[in-house]
Amino acid sequence: MEWNFTPFEVLAGKVCYTLQQYKADLREDVAETLSALNLDEISMSFYNNFVFVFFYWMATNQSILSYKKLVEQNIPEDSPVREALTNMTFLESMQQDNENLIDMLRALIADFTVNRLKSGFDIEQAKKDLQLEIGFARTL
């Protein structure tokens, strides 16, 4: 994904780009990247979720190791993709190759939260709204 604006422009309110738009753009990007694999809808959804949760994990300053543990807890041991998706070299490369996408998500999360706080929400309600917008709650 490429934009003609920066995360700083999103934070400054110069550009209107939402978490929902980001998620839609990411879905398209993942689908394009994996198109040669001819994945079914369920598999494509799995990989979209894997990538989005990884980017979210990195955007919220969690460690790659903690993400690896999350995946290990949620993918069955006999899954043919478990080893590949929990490989530290793969995860580190994925982070490095996608810093711009992670930075944009970080800016969108901050912008969403700040807008809720400016609207009079307390921090707990802003967190709940973010969880609803993101589609899951991070647990450690």
N, CA, C and O atoms as a MOPAC input file, in Angstrom:
PM7 MOZYME 1SCF
protein

 N      0.85200 1    -1.17000 1     0.00000 1
 C      0.00000 1     0.00000 1     0.00000 1
 C      0.89400 1     1.22700 1     0.00000 1
 O      1.89800 1     1.29400 1     0.70900 1
 N      0.51000 1     2.16700 1    -0.79200 1
 C      1.21300 1     3.43500 1    -0.81500 1
 C      0.17700 1     4.54300 1    -0.76600 1
 O     -0.92200 1     4.42500 1    -1.30800 1
 N      0.56100 1     5.61800 1    -0.10300 1
 C     -0.32700 1     6.76200 1     0.02000 1
 C      0.38400 1     8.00000 1    -0.48900 1
 O      1.61100 1     8.04700 1    -0.56600 1
 N     -0.40900 1     8.99900 1    -0.83500 1
 C      0.18000 1    10.28400 1    -1.20500 1
 C      0.11600 1    11.24200 1    -0.02300 1
 O      0.07500 1    12.46000 1    -0.19500 1
 N      0.10700 1    10.67400 1     1.17700 1
 C      0.13000 1    11.43600 1     2.42400 1
 C      0.89200 1    10.62900 1     3.45800 1
 O      1.16000 1     9.44200 1     3.26800 1
 N      1.23600 1    11.28800 1     4.55200 1
 C      2.05900 1    10.65000 1     5.58400 1
 C      1.24700 1    10.41100 1     6.85700 1
 O      0.16600 1    10.97500 1     7.02900 1
 N      1.77900 1     9.57200 1     7.74100 1
 C      1.12300 1     9.40700 1     9.03800 1
 C      1.01000 1    10.73200 1     9.80200 1
 O      0.03400 1    10.95600 1    10.51800 1
 N      1.99900 1    11.59900 1     9.65000 1
 C      1.95700 1    12.89500 1    10.33100 1
 C      0.81000 1    13.75700 1     9.82200 1
 O      0.19500 1    14.49100 1    10.59600 1
 N      0.52200 1    13.67500 1     8.53800 1
 C     -0.60200 1    14.43200 1     7.98600 1
 C     -1.93300 1    13.90400 1     8.52000 1
 O     -2.87100 1    14.67300 1     8.73300 1
 N     -2.00900 1    12.60000 1     8.73400 1
 C     -3.21800 1    12.01600 1     9.33600 1
 C     -3.37300 1    12.54900 1    10.75700 1
 O     -4.45500 1    12.98900 1    11.14700 1
 N     -2.28600 1    12.50800 1    11.52800 1
 C     -2.33600 1    12.98800 1    12.91700 1
 C     -2.65300 1    14.46900 1    13.01600 1
 O     -3.32100 1    14.90400 1    13.95400 1
 N     -2.17600 1    15.24400 1    12.05300 1
 C     -2.40800 1    16.68900 1    12.06400 1
 C     -3.79700 1    17.05300 1    11.55000 1
 O     -4.17900 1    18.22300 1    11.56900 1
 N     -4.54800 1    16.06300 1    11.09300 1
 C     -5.89700 1    16.32900 1    10.59300 1
 C     -5.91300 1    16.88800 1     9.18400 1
 O     -6.94900 1    17.37900 1     8.73400 1
 N     -4.79800 1    16.82800 1     8.47800 1
 C     -4.73000 1    17.35400 1     7.11100 1
 C     -5.31500 1    16.37800 1     6.10000 1
 O     -5.65200 1    16.75800 1     4.97900 1
 N     -5.43300 1    15.11500 1     6.50800 1
 C     -5.95100 1    14.06700 1     5.64000 1
 C     -6.96600 1    13.24700 1     6.43100 1
 O     -6.74600 1    12.92500 1     7.59800 1
 N     -8.06200 1    12.91800 1     5.79000 1
 C     -9.04800 1    12.05800 1     6.42700 1
 C     -8.85400 1    10.63800 1     5.89100 1
 O     -9.20800 1    10.33000 1     4.75300 1
 N     -8.29300 1     9.80100 1     6.72600 1
 C     -8.05600 1     8.39300 1     6.39500 1
 C     -8.36900 1     7.62400 1     7.65700 1
 O     -7.80300 1     7.90400 1     8.71400 1
 N     -9.26100 1     6.66100 1     7.56000 1
 C     -9.76600 1     5.99000 1     8.75500 1
 C     -9.20600 1     4.57500 1     8.91100 1
 O     -8.62300 1     4.01000 1     7.98500 1
 N     -9.39800 1     4.03000 1    10.09200 1
 C     -9.01100 1     2.64300 1    10.33900 1
 C     -9.73900 1     1.69200 1     9.38900 1
 O     -9.14700 1     0.72800 1     8.90300 1
 N    -10.99700 1     1.95400 1     9.12600 1
 C    -11.76500 1     1.09900 1     8.21700 1
 C    -11.20900 1     1.16500 1     6.79900 1
 O    -11.14000 1     0.14400 1     6.11400 1
 N    -10.81400 1     2.35200 1     6.35400 1
 C    -10.20700 1     2.47900 1     5.02500 1
 C     -8.87300 1     1.73700 1     4.97400 1
 O     -8.55700 1     1.07200 1     3.98700 1
 N     -8.10600 1     1.85900 1     6.03500 1
 C     -6.82200 1     1.15900 1     6.13000 1
 C     -7.04100 1    -0.35600 1     6.03000 1
 O     -6.35400 1    -1.04000 1     5.27100 1
 N     -7.99200 1    -0.86400 1     6.79200 1
 C     -8.25900 1    -2.30700 1     6.78100 1
 C     -8.69300 1    -2.76900 1     5.38900 1
 O     -8.28900 1    -3.84200 1     4.94000 1
 N     -9.50400 1    -1.97200 1     4.71100 1
 C     -9.93400 1    -2.32500 1     3.35400 1
 C     -8.75100 1    -2.30300 1     2.38700 1
 O     -8.60900 1    -3.19900 1     1.55500 1
 N     -7.91200 1    -1.28800 1     2.49800 1
 C     -6.72800 1    -1.20500 1     1.64900 1
 C     -5.77800 1    -2.37000 1     1.91700 1
 O     -5.19600 1    -2.92700 1     0.98500 1
 N     -5.62200 1    -2.73600 1     3.18100 1
 C     -4.74900 1    -3.85400 1     3.54200 1
 C     -5.29900 1    -5.16600 1     2.97400 1
 O     -4.54200 1    -5.99100 1     2.46300 1
 N     -6.61200 1    -5.35300 1     3.06500 1
 C     -7.22600 1    -6.57100 1     2.49700 1
 C     -6.90100 1    -6.68500 1     1.00600 1
 O     -6.54600 1    -7.75800 1     0.51900 1
 N     -7.02700 1    -5.56800 1     0.29200 1
 C     -6.71500 1    -5.56400 1    -1.14200 1
 C     -5.25000 1    -5.87700 1    -1.38600 1
 O     -4.91300 1    -6.63600 1    -2.29500 1
 N     -4.38200 1    -5.29500 1    -0.57700 1
 C     -2.94500 1    -5.49700 1    -0.72500 1
 C     -2.56500 1    -6.95500 1    -0.47100 1
 O     -1.78500 1    -7.53800 1    -1.22400 1
 N     -3.11400 1    -7.53400 1     0.58300 1
 C     -2.83000 1    -8.94000 1     0.90200 1
 C     -3.38000 1    -9.84000 1    -0.21200 1
 O     -2.70900 1   -10.78200 1    -0.63500 1
 N     -4.57300 1    -9.55800 1    -0.67700 1
 C     -5.16900 1   -10.36300 1    -1.74700 1
 C     -4.31100 1   -10.30900 1    -3.01000 1
 O     -4.11100 1   -11.32400 1    -3.67700 1
 N     -3.81100 1    -9.12800 1    -3.32800 1
 C     -2.95400 1    -8.97900 1    -4.50500 1
 C     -1.64100 1    -9.74400 1    -4.31500 1
 O     -1.17400 1   -10.42100 1    -5.23100 1
 N     -1.05800 1    -9.63500 1    -3.13600 1
 C      0.20400 1   -10.31100 1    -2.84700 1
 C      0.06000 1   -11.83000 1    -2.93000 1
 O      0.96300 1   -12.51800 1    -3.40700 1
 N     -1.06000 1   -12.34200 1    -2.47100 1
 C     -1.25900 1   -13.79100 1    -2.41500 1
 C     -2.07700 1   -14.34300 1    -3.58600 1
 O     -2.44500 1   -15.51800 1    -3.58100 1
 N     -2.36300 1   -13.51100 1    -4.58100 1
 C     -3.25900 1   -13.92400 1    -5.67300 1
 C     -2.75600 1   -15.15800 1    -6.41600 1
 O     -3.56900 1   -15.96600 1    -6.86400 1
 N     -1.47800 1   -15.32200 1    -6.55600 1
 C     -0.92700 1   -16.46700 1    -7.29400 1
 C     -1.19400 1   -17.80000 1    -6.58500 1
 O     -1.10900 1   -18.86100 1    -7.20300 1
 N     -1.51800 1   -17.74300 1    -5.28600 1
 C     -1.74900 1   -18.96800 1    -4.52700 1
 C     -3.16300 1   -19.52200 1    -4.68700 1
 O     -3.44200 1   -20.64300 1    -4.26000 1
 N     -4.05500 1   -18.74200 1    -5.30000 1
 C     -5.45000 1   -19.16900 1    -5.51600 1
 C     -6.09500 1   -19.69400 1    -4.23700 1
 O     -6.64400 1   -20.79600 1    -4.21200 1
 N     -6.02300 1   -18.89800 1    -3.18600 1
 C     -6.57300 1   -19.29400 1    -1.88600 1
 C     -8.09000 1   -19.17500 1    -1.86700 1
 O     -8.66400 1   -18.31800 1    -2.53900 1
 N     -8.72900 1   -20.03500 1    -1.09900 1
 C    -10.16600 1   -19.90100 1    -0.91300 1
 C    -10.44000 1   -18.73200 1     0.03500 1
 O     -9.52100 1   -18.17100 1     0.63200 1
 N    -11.69300 1   -18.38400 1     0.15700 1
 C    -12.07900 1   -17.21100 1     0.95300 1
 C    -11.67700 1   -17.33100 1     2.42300 1
 O    -11.24200 1   -16.35300 1     3.03100 1
 N    -11.81900 1   -18.51300 1     2.98500 1
 C    -11.46500 1   -18.72000 1     4.39900 1
 C     -9.96200 1   -18.55700 1     4.61100 1
 O     -9.53700 1   -17.92700 1     5.57900 1
 N     -9.16300 1   -19.11800 1     3.71700 1
 C     -7.70800 1   -18.99200 1     3.82400 1
 C     -7.27800 1   -17.53700 1     3.64700 1
 O     -6.41000 1   -17.04900 1     4.37000 1
 N     -7.88600 1   -16.84900 1     2.68700 1
 C     -7.54200 1   -15.43900 1     2.46600 1
 C     -7.90200 1   -14.61000 1     3.69500 1
 O     -7.14400 1   -13.72400 1     4.09000 1
 N     -9.03600 1   -14.88800 1     4.29000 1
 C     -9.44400 1   -14.18900 1     5.50500 1
 C     -8.44600 1   -14.45700 1     6.63400 1
 O     -8.09600 1   -13.54500 1     7.38300 1
 N     -7.99100 1   -15.69600 1     6.75500 1
 C     -7.00100 1   -16.04700 1     7.76900 1
 C     -5.73100 1   -15.21200 1     7.59200 1
 O     -5.22800 1   -14.63900 1     8.55900 1
 N     -5.21300 1   -15.14200 1     6.37200 1
 C     -3.97300 1   -14.39000 1     6.14000 1
 C     -4.17000 1   -12.89000 1     6.31700 1
 O     -3.27600 1   -12.19600 1     6.80200 1
 N     -5.34000 1   -12.39000 1     5.92500 1
 C     -5.64100 1   -10.97100 1     6.17800 1
 C     -5.60500 1   -10.68300 1     7.67300 1
 O     -5.00400 1    -9.70200 1     8.11300 1
 N     -6.24700 1   -11.53900 1     8.43900 1
 C     -6.26700 1   -11.34800 1     9.89100 1
 C     -4.87500 1   -11.47900 1    10.48700 1
 O     -4.49800 1   -10.70100 1    11.36400 1
 N     -4.11400 1   -12.45200 1    10.02100 1
 C     -2.74400 1   -12.63800 1    10.50300 1
 C     -1.92400 1   -11.36400 1    10.29500 1
 O     -1.24900 1   -10.90000 1    11.21400 1
 N     -1.98500 1   -10.80500 1     9.09300 1
 C     -1.20900 1    -9.60000 1     8.77600 1
 C     -1.71700 1    -8.40700 1     9.57600 1
 O     -0.91800 1    -7.66300 1    10.14600 1
 N     -3.03400 1    -8.21300 1     9.62900 1
 C     -3.56300 1    -7.05100 1    10.35500 1
 C     -3.21600 1    -7.12600 1    11.84500 1
 O     -2.78900 1    -6.13300 1    12.43400 1
 N     -3.39500 1    -8.27900 1    12.44100 1
 C     -3.08400 1    -8.40800 1    13.87000 1
 C     -1.59500 1    -8.19500 1    14.09900 1
 O     -1.20700 1    -7.57000 1    15.08600 1
 N     -0.75500 1    -8.70400 1    13.20200 1
 C      0.68900 1    -8.46800 1    13.33700 1
 C      1.00600 1    -6.97600 1    13.27600 1
 O      1.74700 1    -6.45800 1    14.11200 1
 N      0.44600 1    -6.29200 1    12.28800 1
 C      0.69400 1    -4.84800 1    12.16400 1
 C      0.17600 1    -4.10600 1    13.39900 1
 O      0.83700 1    -3.20000 1    13.90600 1
 N     -0.99000 1    -4.49000 1    13.87200 1
 C     -1.54400 1    -3.86600 1    15.07900 1
 C     -0.62600 1    -4.12200 1    16.27000 1
 O     -0.35900 1    -3.22000 1    17.06400 1
 N     -0.15300 1    -5.34000 1    16.38500 1
 C      0.73200 1    -5.70900 1    17.48900 1
 C      1.97900 1    -4.83100 1    17.46500 1
 O      2.40300 1    -4.31600 1    18.50000 1
 N      2.56200 1    -4.66200 1    16.28500 1
 C      3.76800 1    -3.83800 1    16.15200 1
 C      3.43600 1    -2.35600 1    16.36200 1
 O      4.21700 1    -1.62800 1    16.97400 1
 N      2.28900 1    -1.91300 1    15.86100 1
 C      1.89700 1    -0.50400 1    15.99400 1
 C      1.63100 1    -0.11700 1    17.44200 1
 O      1.72300 1     1.05800 1    17.79800 1
 N      1.30300 1    -1.09400 1    18.27500 1
 C      1.05000 1    -0.81400 1    19.69300 1
 C      2.26000 1    -1.18900 1    20.55900 1
 O      2.15600 1    -1.37000 1    21.77200 1
 N      3.40600 1    -1.29700 1    19.88600 1
 C      4.70300 1    -1.46600 1    20.55700 1
 C      4.83300 1    -2.74000 1    21.37700 1
 O      5.47000 1    -2.75700 1    22.43000 1
 N      4.22200 1    -3.79700 1    20.87900 1
 C      4.39300 1    -5.10200 1    21.49900 1
 C      5.56600 1    -5.80500 1    20.82100 1
 O      5.93200 1    -5.45700 1    19.69900 1
 N      6.13800 1    -6.76200 1    21.47600 1
 C      7.30400 1    -7.43400 1    20.91500 1
 C      6.90100 1    -8.49900 1    19.90100 1
 O      5.80000 1    -9.04700 1    19.94400 1
 N      7.82200 1    -8.77100 1    18.99700 1
 C      7.61100 1    -9.84900 1    18.03200 1
 C      7.49600 1   -11.17700 1    18.77300 1
 O      6.69000 1   -12.03000 1    18.40000 1
 N      8.28800 1   -11.35100 1    19.80600 1
 C      8.24400 1   -12.59500 1    20.57100 1
 C      6.86400 1   -12.81700 1    21.19500 1
 O      6.36000 1   -13.94000 1    21.20500 1
 N      6.25300 1   -11.74700 1    21.71400 1
 C      4.92000 1   -11.91500 1    22.30100 1
 C      3.88400 1   -12.23200 1    21.21500 1
 O      2.92100 1   -12.95500 1    21.47100 1
 N      4.07900 1   -11.69200 1    20.00000 1
 C      3.18000 1   -12.03000 1    18.89300 1
 C      3.35700 1   -13.49300 1    18.50400 1
 O      2.38100 1   -14.20400 1    18.26700 1
 N      4.60400 1   -13.93200 1    18.44100 1
 C      4.88100 1   -15.33600 1    18.13300 1
 C      4.16000 1   -16.24100 1    19.12600 1
 O      3.55500 1   -17.23900 1    18.73500 1
 N      4.22300 1   -15.89300 1    20.40200 1
 C      3.55100 1   -16.69600 1    21.43300 1
 C      2.03600 1   -16.68200 1    21.23600 1
 O      1.37800 1   -17.70600 1    21.41700 1
 N      1.48500 1   -15.53200 1    20.86800 1
 C      0.05100 1   -15.42800 1    20.59300 1
 C     -0.34300 1   -16.37400 1    19.46200 1
 O     -1.33400 1   -17.09600 1    19.56500 1
 N      0.42800 1   -16.36700 1    18.39800 1
 C      0.12700 1   -17.23800 1    17.25700 1
 C      0.25700 1   -18.70100 1    17.66600 1
 O     -0.58700 1   -19.52500 1    17.31500 1
 N      1.30500 1   -19.02100 1    18.40300 1
 C      1.48900 1   -20.40500 1    18.85300 1
 C      0.32000 1   -20.87800 1    19.71100 1
 O     -0.05700 1   -22.04800 1    19.65800 1
 N     -0.24900 1   -19.98100 1    20.49400 1
 C     -1.38700 1   -20.33800 1    21.34500 1
 C     -2.67300 1   -20.52700 1    20.55300 1
 O     -3.59200 1   -21.21000 1    21.00400 1
 N     -2.73500 1   -19.91700 1    19.36100 1
 C     -3.99200 1   -19.91200 1    18.61700 1
 C     -3.99900 1   -20.72300 1    17.33600 1
 O     -5.05000 1   -20.88500 1    16.71600 1
 N     -2.86000 1   -21.23000 1    16.93200 1
 C     -2.80300 1   -22.08900 1    15.75000 1
 C     -2.46100 1   -23.49500 1    16.22800 1
 O     -1.47500 1   -23.68300 1    16.94000 1
 N     -3.25900 1   -24.47400 1    15.84700 1
 C     -2.99600 1   -25.84700 1    16.30100 1
 C     -1.58600 1   -26.32200 1    15.92700 1
 O     -1.04200 1   -25.94700 1    14.88900 1
 N     -1.02500 1   -27.13800 1    16.78000 1
 C      0.34000 1   -27.63200 1    16.56900 1
 C      0.48700 1   -28.40100 1    15.26100 1
 O      1.56500 1   -28.40500 1    14.66600 1
 N     -0.56800 1   -29.04400 1    14.81200 1
 C     -0.48000 1   -29.83900 1    13.58500 1
 C     -0.80100 1   -29.03000 1    12.32100 1
 O     -0.87200 1   -29.59300 1    11.22900 1
 N     -0.99200 1   -27.72300 1    12.46400 1
 C     -1.28200 1   -26.88500 1    11.30200 1
 C     -0.05100 1   -26.80100 1    10.39500 1
 O      1.06600 1   -26.61300 1    10.87800 1
 N     -0.25500 1   -26.94000 1     9.08800 1
 C      0.88800 1   -26.89400 1     8.17200 1
 C      1.54300 1   -25.50900 1     8.06600 1
 O      2.66500 1   -25.40100 1     7.57100 1
 N      0.86400 1   -24.45600 1     8.52200 1
 C      1.43600 1   -23.10800 1     8.42600 1
 C      2.01300 1   -22.61000 1     9.74700 1
 O      2.63100 1   -21.54600 1     9.78800 1
 N      1.82200 1   -23.35100 1    10.80300 1
 C      2.23900 1   -22.88500 1    12.13900 1
 C      3.72800 1   -22.56200 1    12.20300 1
 O      4.10900 1   -21.49700 1    12.68900 1
 N      4.56200 1   -23.45600 1    11.72400 1
 C      6.00500 1   -23.25100 1    11.80200 1
 C      6.43400 1   -22.01000 1    11.01700 1
 O      7.24200 1   -21.21600 1    11.50100 1
 N      5.90500 1   -21.84600 1     9.82900 1
 C      6.26700 1   -20.69100 1     9.00100 1
 C      5.81100 1   -19.37900 1     9.63200 1
 O      6.54900 1   -18.39400 1     9.62600 1
 N      4.59900 1   -19.36700 1    10.17400 1
 C      4.04600 1   -18.12400 1    10.71400 1
 C      4.59100 1   -17.77400 1    12.08800 1
 O      4.32600 1   -16.68300 1    12.59200 1
 N      5.33700 1   -18.66400 1    12.69600 1
 C      5.95100 1   -18.37200 1    13.99300 1
 C      7.47300 1   -18.32200 1    13.89500 1
 O      8.16000 1   -18.26900 1    14.91500 1
 N      7.98700 1   -18.33600 1    12.70100 1
 C      9.42300 1   -18.25800 1    12.47500 1
 C      9.89500 1   -16.82900 1    12.74600 1
 O      9.42100 1   -15.88900 1    12.10900 1
 N     10.81400 1   -16.66400 1    13.67400 1
 C     11.26000 1   -15.31900 1    14.07500 1
 C     11.89700 1   -14.54700 1    12.92200 1
 O     11.70000 1   -13.33600 1    12.81800 1
 N     12.64700 1   -15.21000 1    12.06500 1
 C     13.26000 1   -14.52600 1    10.91800 1
 C     12.17700 1   -13.98500 1     9.99000 1
 O     12.27000 1   -12.85800 1     9.50300 1
 N     11.14700 1   -14.80200 1     9.74900 1
 C     10.02500 1   -14.36300 1     8.91600 1
 C      9.31900 1   -13.16100 1     9.54500 1
 O      9.04400 1   -12.17400 1     8.86300 1
 N      9.02900 1   -13.24500 1    10.83900 1
 C      8.31500 1   -12.15800 1    11.51800 1
 C      9.15100 1   -10.86900 1    11.54500 1
 O      8.61900 1    -9.78000 1    11.32600 1
 N     10.43000 1   -10.99100 1    11.80800 1
 C     11.30000 1    -9.80700 1    11.81300 1
 C     11.37300 1    -9.17100 1    10.43000 1
 O     11.36700 1    -7.94700 1    10.29900 1
 N     11.44200 1   -10.00100 1     9.41200 1
 C     11.46300 1    -9.50000 1     8.04000 1
 C     10.13700 1    -8.82100 1     7.69000 1
 O     10.11200 1    -7.77800 1     7.03600 1
 N      9.05900 1    -9.42100 1     8.12900 1
 C      7.73500 1    -8.83700 1     7.87900 1
 C      7.62600 1    -7.45700 1     8.52900 1
 O      7.05600 1    -6.53500 1     7.94700 1
 N      8.16800 1    -7.32300 1     9.72300 1
 C      8.14800 1    -6.02600 1    10.39500 1
 C      8.99400 1    -5.00800 1     9.62800 1
 O      8.53800 1    -3.89700 1     9.35700 1
 N     10.19800 1    -5.37900 1     9.28700 1
 C     11.10700 1    -4.46400 1     8.59200 1
 C     10.56300 1    -4.05200 1     7.22700 1
 O     10.66800 1    -2.88900 1     6.83600 1
 N      9.98900 1    -4.99700 1     6.51400 1
 C      9.48400 1    -4.72100 1     5.17000 1
 C      8.20500 1    -3.88200 1     5.16200 1
 O      7.80700 1    -3.35500 1     4.12300 1
 N      7.57200 1    -3.76300 1     6.31600 1
 C      6.27200 1    -3.07700 1     6.37400 1
 C      6.22100 1    -1.94500 1     7.39000 1
 O      5.14100 1    -1.59900 1     7.86900 1
 N      7.35200 1    -1.37200 1     7.72200 1
 C      7.38800 1    -0.29000 1     8.71200 1
 C      6.44900 1     0.86300 1     8.34000 1
 O      5.80500 1     1.45100 1     9.20900 1
 N      6.37800 1     1.18000 1     7.05000 1
 C      5.50000 1     2.28300 1     6.63800 1
 C      4.02900 1     1.95900 1     6.90800 1
 O      3.25900 1     2.83900 1     7.29100 1
 N      3.64400 1     0.70700 1     6.70800 1
 C      2.25300 1     0.31300 1     6.97300 1
 C      1.96900 1     0.28900 1     8.47200 1
 O      0.88100 1     0.66000 1     8.91500 1
 N      2.94300 1    -0.14400 1     9.23400 1
 C      2.80900 1    -0.16800 1    10.69500 1
 C      2.75400 1     1.25600 1    11.23500 1
 O      1.95300 1     1.55000 1    12.12200 1
 N      3.59600 1     2.13900 1    10.71000 1
 C      3.57200 1     3.53900 1    11.14400 1
 C      2.23400 1     4.20800 1    10.84200 1
 O      1.72600 1     4.98600 1    11.64900 1
 N      1.66700 1     3.90000 1     9.67400 1
 C      0.36400 1     4.48500 1     9.33600 1
 C     -0.69800 1     3.96600 1    10.29500 1
 O     -1.53700 1     4.73700 1    10.76100 1
 N     -0.67400 1     2.68500 1    10.59200 1
 C     -1.64900 1     2.13800 1    11.53400 1
 C     -1.47000 1     2.76100 1    12.90900 1
 O     -2.45400 1     3.06100 1    13.58600 1
 N     -0.24200 1     2.95400 1    13.32400 1
 C      0.03800 1     3.60000 1    14.61800 1
 C     -0.57900 1     5.01200 1    14.64700 1
 O     -1.18200 1     5.41300 1    15.64300 1
 N     -0.42100 1     5.74700 1    13.55400 1
 C     -0.99000 1     7.09800 1    13.46500 1
 C     -2.51400 1     7.04700 1    13.49800 1
 O     -3.14700 1     7.88500 1    14.13900 1
 N     -3.10100 1     6.08300 1    12.82100 1
 C     -4.56200 1     5.95800 1    12.80100 1
 C     -5.11500 1     5.60200 1    14.17700 1
 O     -6.16000 1     6.11100 1    14.58100 1
 N     -4.41900 1     4.73100 1    14.89100 1
 C     -4.83800 1     4.36800 1    16.24600 1
 C     -4.77600 1     5.59300 1    17.15000 1
 O     -5.70100 1     5.85100 1    17.92100 1
 N     -3.68300 1     6.34300 1    17.05300 1
 C     -3.53800 1     7.55000 1    17.87400 1
 C     -4.60500 1     8.57300 1    17.51600 1
 O     -5.21800 1     9.16900 1    18.40200 1
 N     -4.83300 1     8.78100 1    16.22200 1
 C     -5.82600 1     9.74400 1    15.77100 1
 C     -7.21900 1     9.35900 1    16.24800 1
 O     -7.96700 1    10.20800 1    16.73200 1
 N     -7.56900 1     8.09300 1    16.11700 1
 C     -8.87000 1     7.60000 1    16.56100 1
 C     -9.04200 1     7.85800 1    18.05600 1
 O    -10.07900 1     8.36200 1    18.48800 1
 N     -8.02800 1     7.51200 1    18.84100 1
 C     -8.10400 1     7.65700 1    20.29400 1
 C     -8.18700 1     9.11900 1    20.70300 1
 O     -9.00500 1     9.48000 1    21.54900 1
 N     -7.35400 1     9.95800 1    20.11500 1
 C     -7.35700 1    11.38900 1    20.44300 1
 C     -8.70200 1    12.01400 1    20.09300 1
 O     -9.22700 1    12.82800 1    20.85200 1
 N     -9.25600 1    11.63900 1    18.95800 1
 C    -10.56600 1    12.18600 1    18.57900 1
 C    -11.65000 1    11.78800 1    19.57600 1
 O    -12.53300 1    12.58900 1    19.88100 1
 N    -11.59100 1    10.57300 1    20.07900 1
 C    -12.55700 1    10.15300 1    21.09900 1
 C    -12.36900 1    10.97200 1    22.38000 1
 O    -13.34500 1    11.42000 1    22.98200 1
 N    -11.14000 1    11.16200 1    22.78400 1
 C    -10.86800 1    11.93200 1    24.00700 1
 C    -11.30800 1    13.38400 1    23.84500 1
 O    -11.86800 1    13.96900 1    24.77300 1
 N    -11.06100 1    13.96700 1    22.68300 1
 C    -11.49000 1    15.35100 1    22.41400 1
 C    -13.01200 1    15.48200 1    22.41800 1
 O    -13.56000 1    16.54300 1    22.71600 1
 N    -13.68000 1    14.37400 1    22.08000 1
 C    -15.14400 1    14.37200 1    22.05700 1
 C    -15.75300 1    14.19100 1    23.44100 1
 O    -16.97500 1    14.17100 1    23.58500 1
 N    -14.90700 1    14.05800 1    24.46000 1
 C    -15.40000 1    13.95300 1    25.81900 1
 C    -15.43400 1    12.55100 1    26.39600 1
 O    -15.86600 1    12.35500 1    27.53200 1
 N    -14.98200 1    11.57500 1    25.62200 1
 C    -14.93600 1    10.21300 1    26.13900 1
 C    -13.80500 1    10.09500 1    27.15600 1
 O    -12.76900 1    10.74700 1    27.02500 1
 N    -14.01500 1     9.25400 1    28.17500 1
 C    -12.88600 1     8.98600 1    29.07000 1
 C    -12.00200 1     7.92600 1    28.40800 1
 O    -12.39600 1     7.32300 1    27.41000 1
 N    -10.82200 1     7.70300 1    28.95700 1
 C     -9.84800 1     6.82300 1    28.33300 1
 C    -10.36600 1     5.38400 1    28.20400 1
 O    -10.07900 1     4.70700 1    27.21700 1
 N    -11.11900 1     4.92600 1    29.19000 1
 C    -11.64900 1     3.55500 1    29.12700 1
 C    -12.65200 1     3.40400 1    27.98800 1
 O    -12.63800 1     2.40000 1    27.27600 1
 N    -13.52100 1     4.39800 1    27.81400 1
 C    -14.48500 1     4.33500 1    26.70900 1
 C    -13.77100 1     4.46100 1    25.37100 1
 O    -14.15400 1     3.80900 1    24.40000 1
 N    -12.73900 1     5.29300 1    25.31100 1
 C    -11.95600 1     5.41700 1    24.07400 1
 C    -11.30300 1     4.08800 1    23.72800 1
 O    -11.25500 1     3.71200 1    22.55700 1
 N    -10.79400 1     3.36800 1    24.73500 1
 C    -10.18900 1     2.05300 1    24.49900 1
 C    -11.22700 1     1.05300 1    23.99600 1
 O    -10.95400 1     0.27500 1    23.08200 1
 N    -12.41900 1     1.07700 1    24.59300 1
 C    -13.48600 1     0.16800 1    24.16500 1
 C    -13.90100 1     0.46000 1    22.72200 1
 O    -14.10700 1    -0.45600 1    21.92600 1
 N    -14.01900 1     1.73700 1    22.40100 1
 C    -14.37400 1     2.11400 1    21.03000 1
 C    -13.29600 1     1.67200 1    20.04500 1
 O    -13.60700 1     1.22700 1    18.94000 1
 N    -12.04500 1     1.79200 1    20.43800 1
 C    -10.95200 1     1.34700 1    19.58200 1
 C    -11.03300 1    -0.16700 1    19.36600 1
 O    -10.84700 1    -0.65000 1    18.24900 1
 N    -11.30500 1    -0.89700 1    20.42000 1
 C    -11.43900 1    -2.34900 1    20.29900 1
 C    -12.56400 1    -2.71100 1    19.32600 1
 O    -12.42000 1    -3.63000 1    18.51900 1
 N    -13.66900 1    -1.99500 1    19.40600 1
 C    -14.77700 1    -2.23700 1    18.48300 1
 C    -14.37800 1    -1.90400 1    17.04800 1
 O    -14.71800 1    -2.63300 1    16.11600 1
 N    -13.67000 1    -0.82300 1    16.88100 1
 C    -13.24300 1    -0.38600 1    15.54800 1
 C    -12.21100 1    -1.34700 1    14.95400 1
 O    -12.26300 1    -1.66800 1    13.76600 1
 N    -11.29000 1    -1.79300 1    15.77600 1
 C    -10.24000 1    -2.70600 1    15.33800 1
 C    -10.82800 1    -4.09500 1    15.08100 1
 O    -10.46100 1    -4.75800 1    14.11100 1
 N    -11.72200 1    -4.52100 1    15.93200 1
 C    -12.35300 1    -5.81700 1    15.76300 1
 C    -11.89500 1    -6.87500 1    16.75300 1
 O    -12.32400 1    -8.02600 1    16.67700 1
 N    -11.03700 1    -6.49500 1    17.67200 1
 C    -10.59500 1    -7.42600 1    18.70600 1
 C     -9.92300 1    -6.62700 1    19.81500 1
 O     -9.59900 1    -5.45000 1    19.65600 1
 N     -9.72700 1    -7.29300 1    20.92300 1
 C     -9.03300 1    -6.68400 1    22.05600 1
 C     -7.73200 1    -7.43800 1    22.26900 1
 O     -7.71500 1    -8.66900 1    22.28300 1
 N     -6.66100 1    -6.71000 1    22.43200 1
 C     -5.36100 1    -7.33900 1    22.66600 1
 C     -5.29900 1    -7.79500 1    24.12000 1
 O     -5.59000 1    -7.02700 1    25.03700 1
 N     -4.92700 1    -9.02400 1    24.31300 1
 C     -4.73100 1    -9.52800 1    25.66900 1
 C     -3.31300 1   -10.02000 1    25.79600 1
 O     -2.72800 1   -10.53100 1    24.84100 1
 N     -2.77000 1    -9.86400 1    26.96900 1
 C     -1.39100 1   -10.29800 1    27.20500 1
 C     -1.38400 1   -11.43100 1    28.19400 1
 O     -0.31900 1   -11.94700 1    28.53400 1

